[in-house]
């Protein structure tokens, strides 16, 4: 990850933490206040558009929660993605349960 991406990510988190809408202008204002001058404007625009209308705090709190309300796709072609993710988690749990321990195979630490 480049320094520009990192700086933009942190600036977006600062704005979200304060409850301020993430816009390219507000990101640039934070960069100026922090004396960061080498951030390309494309990053501010991309981050602002990606986070537009989204609650960044909810996104952070629901990272890794399969099938969570904030992680669930809304409508259209992406509807099956949550089901697929849930099935993958179930398959992983089944595989973990099927694993045999050393004791089951006749091997033990003190044999």
C-alpha positions as CSV (number, residue, x, y, z in Angstrom):
1,X,0.0,0.0,0.0
2,X,1.4,3.4,-0.9
3,X,1.8,6.3,1.4
4,X,-1.0,8.1,-0.4
5,X,-3.4,5.3,0.2
6,X,-2.5,5.1,3.8
7,X,-2.8,8.8,4.4
8,X,-6.2,8.8,2.7
9,X,-7.4,5.8,4.7
10,X,-6.4,7.4,8.0
11,X,-7.9,10.7,7.0
12,X,-11.2,9.0,6.1
13,X,-11.2,7.2,9.4
14,X,-10.6,10.5,11.2
15,X,-13.6,12.1,9.4
16,X,-15.8,9.1,10.0
17,X,-14.9,9.1,13.7
18,X,-16.0,12.7,14.0
19,X,-19.2,12.0,12.1
20,X,-18.2,14.2,9.2
21,X,-19.0,13.2,5.6
22,X,-15.9,12.0,3.7
23,X,-15.4,14.3,0.7
24,X,-12.3,15.0,-1.4
25,X,-12.1,18.6,-0.1
26,X,-12.3,17.5,3.5
27,X,-9.6,14.9,3.0
28,X,-7.4,17.5,1.4
29,X,-8.0,19.8,4.3
30,X,-6.8,17.2,6.7
31,X,-3.7,16.6,4.6
32,X,-2.8,20.3,4.7
33,X,-3.3,20.4,8.4
34,X,-1.0,17.4,8.8
35,X,1.6,18.8,6.3
36,X,1.1,15.9,3.9
37,X,1.7,17.3,0.4
38,X,2.4,14.2,-1.7
39,X,-1.1,12.7,-1.9
40,X,-2.5,12.5,-5.4
41,X,-6.0,13.8,-5.8
42,X,-7.2,10.6,-7.4
43,X,-7.0,8.9,-4.0
44,X,-9.2,11.4,-2.3
45,X,-11.8,11.1,-5.0
46,X,-11.7,7.3,-5.0
47,X,-12.1,7.1,-1.3
48,X,-14.8,9.7,-1.1
49,X,-16.9,7.9,-3.8
50,X,-16.3,4.5,-2.3
51,X,-17.5,5.7,1.2
52,X,-20.3,7.9,-0.1
53,X,-23.5,7.1,1.8
54,X,-21.8,4.4,3.9
55,X,-21.4,4.3,7.7
56,X,-17.7,3.7,8.1
57,X,-18.0,2.8,11.8
58,X,-20.5,0.1,11.0
59,X,-18.2,-1.3,8.3
60,X,-15.3,-1.4,10.8
61,X,-17.4,-3.1,13.5
62,X,-18.7,-5.8,11.1
63,X,-15.4,-6.7,9.4
64,X,-15.3,-10.5,9.2
65,X,-18.9,-11.1,10.3
66,X,-20.3,-13.5,7.7
67,X,-23.9,-12.9,6.9
68,X,-24.1,-9.8,9.1
69,X,-26.6,-7.1,8.3
70,X,-24.0,-4.6,7.3
71,X,-22.0,-7.1,5.3
72,X,-25.0,-8.4,3.4
73,X,-25.3,-7.3,-0.2
74,X,-28.4,-5.4,-1.2
75,X,-30.5,-6.6,-4.1
76,X,-29.7,-7.6,-7.6
77,X,-27.0,-10.0,-8.8
78,X,-25.0,-10.0,-5.6
79,X,-27.8,-11.7,-3.5
80,X,-26.1,-15.1,-3.5
81,X,-22.8,-13.9,-2.1
82,X,-23.9,-14.1,1.5
83,X,-25.2,-17.6,1.1
84,X,-21.9,-18.7,-0.5
85,X,-19.9,-17.1,2.3
86,X,-22.1,-18.8,4.9
87,X,-21.8,-22.1,3.2
88,X,-18.0,-21.8,3.1
89,X,-17.9,-21.0,6.8
90,X,-20.0,-24.1,7.5
91,X,-17.8,-26.3,5.3
92,X,-14.7,-25.0,7.2
93,X,-16.3,-25.9,10.5
94,X,-17.2,-29.4,9.3
95,X,-13.6,-29.9,8.1
96,X,-12.2,-28.9,11.5
97,X,-14.6,-31.3,13.2
98,X,-13.4,-34.2,11.0
99,X,-9.8,-33.8,11.7
100,X,-8.4,-36.6,13.8
101,X,-6.2,-36.1,16.8
102,X,-2.9,-37.9,17.4
103,X,-4.6,-40.1,20.0
104,X,-7.2,-41.3,17.5
105,X,-4.4,-42.6,15.2
106,X,-2.6,-44.5,17.9
107,X,0.1,-41.9,18.3
108,X,0.6,-40.1,21.6
109,X,3.1,-37.9,23.2
110,X,4.2,-40.5,25.8
111,X,3.9,-43.8,23.8
